[in-house]
Amino acid sequence: MEGDAARALVAEFSRPAVLRAVRAGLGGWRRAVLAGEPAGPFAAGPFLAEVRARLERERRPSLRRAINATGVVVHTNLGRAPLASEALAAMVEVGRGYASLEIDLATGRRGARVGGVEALLCLLTGAEAALAANNNAAAVLLALGALAAGGEVVVSRGELVEIGGSFRVPEIIRQGGAVLVEVGTTNKTRASDYERAIGPATRVLLKVHPSNYRITGFTAAPSHEELVAVARRHGLVVVEDLGSGTLVDTRRLGLPEEPTVQASVAAGVDLVTFSADKLLGGPQAGLVVGRAELVARLRAHPLMRAFRLDKLRLAALEATLRLYRDADGPPERVPVIAMLAQDGAVLRHKAERLANLLHGCEAVGLEVAEGIAFAGGGALPESELPTWTVAVQPLKQSVDDLAAALRRHEPPVIARVARGRLVLDVRTLAEPELAEAAQAVREALA
Ligand SMILES: *Cc1c(COP(=O)(O)O)cnc(C)c1O
């Protein structure tokens, strides 16, 4: 019997894996006995069950799909943007075999790395040139390293922000080999403040989108045009870290306005950097658009090689940008855009469906209610997006235990806890995930 069970494990998981798991299990049992814990007599059946559980845990990849029931659309801890099916298909197609990454198909010689992404970015933003790097942090570092190393970078005191714990504007400037010159005050900075700070060592006027942070009330900042005019008078360049950046007018999604990349380009900003996996809804990358001569300097910088994208992300990015090019209005084939565009009626309907799927399970309270969600990714930070939620109040366990059980579920479900209840926000649940999330809650409550 036990021999059969062990043989079945070996057939399913391979002999070395089973051996490792048996040794680890025996080690645990031995330690428990030595520590005087009540380990009981050794029994092969339960022991093999434990070995199987260990092997199954090991077989699961550590990076796996998760269900986002938080309502935060661009959730950095949950991998930011889910990709469009076109982007996924492009990655599979290019990743399966070889690809025309750096070959000139007309001559068969080595060519420039594919330029599809750059051409699309120029078309979509109106910029002269573009490049893609590993992420926006890399794009900013590259811009400062190429344009400001050995010189000074002027930044408003209101924009010396930290984003996501490790991207701190003063540190990026130092890493770029430049010296930070702060101007203005926390709440008010004028064009004349920039102008007065300019000296022979000044190279760049840097503008940073404060992303997850807002100064409100008695505030002032020069317009893009005013800043560009100051830079022109002194032969300097304006670099803008737009953070999330967006290519669509977010008001068309029923949301407040978020600055677009096109607007910065049109205002004369020399280089604009932004993330590809925030509101844009593509794979992780940092995009730079702007004047050709400056983009060429970034491209020639030694860090470019360290920051360049691989074929998989280039494929996904090109496919995502094509959806923007081919859409008449906001491209709803991009999941981030579709999730943001859902209106109240759609969200309410989804919440009611989720509540129906949960009906009769062991919760005291089950309530469909309007709630507040955030776009995430530092975009629209002040804007609370009205959304619809299902709140669950467990009967037999604490709400924190319920949330923990959902995280241990396969696939894990990540939800919010508010006022003693588990809150599932349907904005970030795709249609097929409603049933999956409901099943997970049922199992976690059982
Ligand atoms: C998010 C953000 C970054 C970092 O972008 P990554 O793509 O995560 O590297 C930098 N600057 C601003 C203003 C941001 O919002």
The ligand as an ORCA input file, in Angstrom:
! r2SCAN-3c Opt
* xyz 0 1
  C       6.000     55.441    -11.334
  C       6.915     56.598    -11.484
  C       8.285     56.414    -11.713
  C       8.887     55.040    -11.768
  O       8.453     54.397    -12.930
  P       8.811     52.856    -13.153
  O       8.272     52.582    -14.522
  O       8.141     52.105    -12.064
  O      10.285     52.727    -13.099
  C       9.084     57.506    -11.864
  N       8.575     58.740    -11.786
  C       7.262     58.978    -11.565
  C       6.784     60.388    -11.489
  C       6.386     57.906    -11.414
  O       5.087     58.119    -11.191
*
